[in-house]
């Protein structure tokens, strides 16, 4: 079995992000792996802002929107790490990319030679799955490395 040296965690800042990081930390402890936290600013949202800017007299500074969004997300992830994972923060790096989420995750995994991907089984919006398909599902189908899907035990416990 291949040694796990790099773990990619998809962090969308939903309630599942903390769970995914918790699992990644446990995997990392066993192998001294590096943890790379990745958030993706969805291209669909950027396109929406671009279209909406046409309806404002002075427009919307798209570059500023992107820069501000990336900074806000980076800071939110940094705060989460500081609050909940302070003791292992030195093993983590934070990345905020822009694009189609599942494509960005797969490309990042390839470019960074990731050995394991950890993602939540639900993201920020259940509606997006209905309309656009599940990012998690697409990652499972196309990833070249193992993918772990994290579930909230309380929400998915079996009823006796």
C-alpha positions in Angstrom: 0.0 0.0 0.0 1.3 3.5 -0.9 2.2 5.7 2.0 0.0 8.7 2.4 2.1 11.9 2.3 -0.4 14.5 1.1 -4.1 14.7 2.0 -6.4 17.1 0.1 -9.5 18.3 2.0 -12.3 20.0 0.2 -13.4 22.9 2.4 -16.6 24.7 1.4 -17.1 26.2 4.9 -20.3 24.2 5.4 -20.8 22.2 8.6 -19.1 19.2 6.9 -15.8 21.0 6.5 -14.9 20.6 10.1 -15.7 16.9 10.0 -13.7 16.4 6.8 -10.7 18.2 8.4 -11.1 16.1 11.6 -10.9 12.9 9.5 -7.9 14.2 7.5 -6.1 15.0 10.8 -6.6 11.4 12.0 -5.3 10.0 8.7 -2.4 12.4 8.8 -1.4 11.3 12.4 -0.9 7.8 11.2 1.5 8.7 8.4 2.8 12.2 9.2 1.1 13.5 6.1 0.7 17.1 5.0 -2.9 18.4 4.8 -3.9 20.8 2.0 -7.2 22.6 2.6 -8.8 23.7 -0.7 -11.7 26.0 -1.2 -13.1 26.8 -4.6 -14.7 30.0 -5.6 -17.3 28.7 -8.0 -17.1 30.0 -11.5 -20.9 29.9 -11.7 -21.0 32.6 -8.9 -18.4 34.7 -10.7 -20.4 34.5 -13.9 -23.5 35.6 -12.0 -21.8 38.6 -10.6 -20.5 39.5 -14.1 -24.1 39.3 -15.5 -25.5 41.3 -12.5 -22.9 44.1 -12.9 -24.5 45.0 -16.3 -27.6 46.2 -14.3 -25.6 48.6 -12.1 -24.8 52.1 -13.4 -21.1 51.9 -12.5 -20.9 48.2 -12.8 -19.2 45.9 -10.2 -15.5 45.6 -10.1 -15.2 41.9 -10.8 -11.5 41.6 -10.0 -12.2 43.3 -6.6 -15.1 40.9 -6.0 -12.8 37.9 -6.8 -9.9 39.2 -4.6 -12.3 40.1 -1.7 -14.0 36.7 -1.9 -10.7 34.8 -1.9 -9.4 36.8 1.0 -12.7 36.3 3.0 -12.6 32.5 2.4 -8.9 32.2 3.2 -9.4 34.2 6.5 -12.5 32.1 7.4 -10.6 28.8 6.9 -7.6 30.2 8.8 -9.9 31.1 11.7 -11.5 27.6 11.6 -8.0 26.0 11.7 -6.9 28.3 14.5 -10.1 27.6 16.6 -10.4 23.9 16.1 -7.1 22.5 14.8 -4.5 24.8 16.5 -2.3 21.9 17.6 -1.8 20.6 14.1 -2.0 23.8 12.1 1.7 23.6 11.1 0.9 20.5 9.0 -1.8 22.4 7.0 -1.8 24.8 4.1 -4.7 26.8 2.8 -5.5 27.2 -0.8 -8.4 29.2 -2.5 -8.9 28.6 -6.2 -11.4 29.7 -8.7 -13.3 27.5 -11.2 -15.7 24.5 -11.3 -15.4 22.9 -7.9 -15.0 19.3 -8.9 -12.6 20.1 -11.7 -10.5 22.3 -9.5 -10.3 19.6 -6.8 -9.3 16.9 -9.4 -6.7 19.2 -11.0 -5.3 20.3 -7.7 -5.0 16.7 -6.6 -3.1 15.9 -9.8 -0.9 19.0 -9.7 0.0 18.5 -6.0 0.5 14.7 -6.2 -2.2 14.2 -3.6 -2.5 10.6 -2.1 -5.9 10.9 -0.5 -8.9 13.2 -0.9 -11.3 13.9 2.0 -14.6 15.6 1.3 -18.0 16.1 3.0 -20.9 14.2 1.4 -22.9 17.3 1.3 -21.9 20.9 0.5 -23.3 24.3 1.1 -26.4 23.8 -1.0 -28.6 20.7 -1.5 -30.3 22.5 -4.4 -27.1 22.6 -6.5 -27.0 18.8 -6.5 -30.5 18.7 -8.0 -29.6 21.2 -10.7 -26.0 20.5 -11.5 -25.1 17.1 -10.1 -23.0 16.3 -7.1 -19.5 17.6 -7.0 -18.7 14.7 -4.6 -20.1 12.2 -7.0 -18.0 13.6 -9.9 -14.9 13.5 -7.7 -15.6 9.9 -6.8 -16.0 8.9 -10.4 -12.9 10.7 -11.8 -10.3 10.8 -9.0 -7.1 8.9 -9.6 -6.6 8.5 -5.8 -8.8 7.2 -3.0 -11.6 9.5 -1.9 -13.1 9.5 1.6 -16.6 10.8 2.0 -17.4 12.2 5.5 -20.8 12.0 7.0 -22.3 13.5 10.1 -23.2 10.5 12.3 -26.0 12.3 14.0 -27.7 13.2 10.7 -27.1 9.8 9.2 -27.5 7.4 12.1 -29.5 4.2 11.5 -32.9 4.1 13.1 -33.6 0.9 15.1 
